[in-house]
Amino acid sequence: MNPEIKDKWITALESGEFEQGKGSLADNGRYCCLGVLCELAAREGAVQRFSLGARGAAYGALKLTGVLPTEVEEWAGLPASCHGAPYIMDMSITDWNDHKGKTFNELAIMIKEHL
């Protein structure tokens, strides 16, 4: 992963700017950890963000709402083999966020140490 983008992602997760959510990149003002990365990419012009009103946002040419668009994977320097969600310790970061209940601060530490 691009070290500069990794640092920005970790900082954003730890900042308190984003409220954590599950099941969608961005929904009703809440973001999964990958949604935070998408927001950073959109702010830097690396991916297009489509507002879905209260339903949140979709990203990229395919207007994805549940997995990382290829544009974001490439911008962040993630391997193409991650297929929409990078893996940390044999589990996708989406599973850590959505099913294992890791907080953004816990995820930031995991990203820092393992990605």
N, C-alpha and C positions, 0 to 999 in steps of 0.2 A: 504494500500500500504506500502511496505517496506520503512521506513523512510530514510534510507541511499540512496536507489535508487531514491526515490522522490527528495532528495536534489541534487543528481547528475543530474537528468533530468532538474530540475529548473535551475541549474547552466549552463547546456549546452544550454538551450533555451535562457538564458540571455547573453551568451558568445559572440555572434556574429560569432561564428565558422560556423554555419549552415545557409544557405540561405533558406528562407521560400518558400514553394511551396504548391500546392493544388492538390487534386485528386489522389495522389499516395504516398506511403511511401517515395520513393526516385525516383526522375525523373530529368534527365538532370542537376545534381548538386544541386537540390533543394529538400527540405524535408518538409513533414508535421510534426506536433508536434509528432505524433506517430512514424514517420520515425526516428526522433532524438532518441527516446527511443530504437528503434530497433538497431540503430548504436551503442548506448552505450552497449546494450546487446551483440552485435557481438564483440565489442572490449574486452569484459570480457569473451568471449567464451561461452556465454549462448545460443546463437543461431547462426546458420550458415547463412552467407551472400553470395548471389549469384550475381555476377556482370552481368548486362544486357547491358553493354557498355554505350552508350549515353542515353539509356532508363532508367538508374538508377540501382536499385537493387531489389532483391527479398529476402525474409527472411524465415527461418525455413524449416522444412522437406517438407512442402507443397509449398514452393517457393511463398509465398504470396507477393502481391504488393500493396494491398489496405487496409488490416486490420491487426491488431496485430496477430502474430502467437501465438499459445498456449504456446510455449516455452518462449516467452517474457512476456506474462501475468503471468506465474508461477514465472519466475525470478524476476519480479517486485513486486510480491505479490498482483496483482490485482485480484478481484473476478472473478471466472469462469463465472459468470453471465454477465460480461461486453461484451461478444461475439465480441471481436475484437476492441472495443473502449469504454473506460470508460466514464461514464456520469458525468457531472458537471452541477448542477442546471437544471436538467430535460432535458438536451440536450447532445448528444455525443460530446466528445472533437473534433471529426472529423468535426462535423457541425460547431462548434465554429471556427475552423481553416479554413475550406473550404467555408462555406456559410455565416458566419457572419463577416468574415474579421478580426478576432482578431489577433494581432501581437504576435510574440513569447513572448515578454515581458508581454503583457496582459495575455496570456495563462499561463505563469509562475506564475503570481499572482493568477490566478484562481486555478491552481493546488495546490499552497501553501495553499490557504484558504479553498478549498472545497474537496480535494481528500485525 
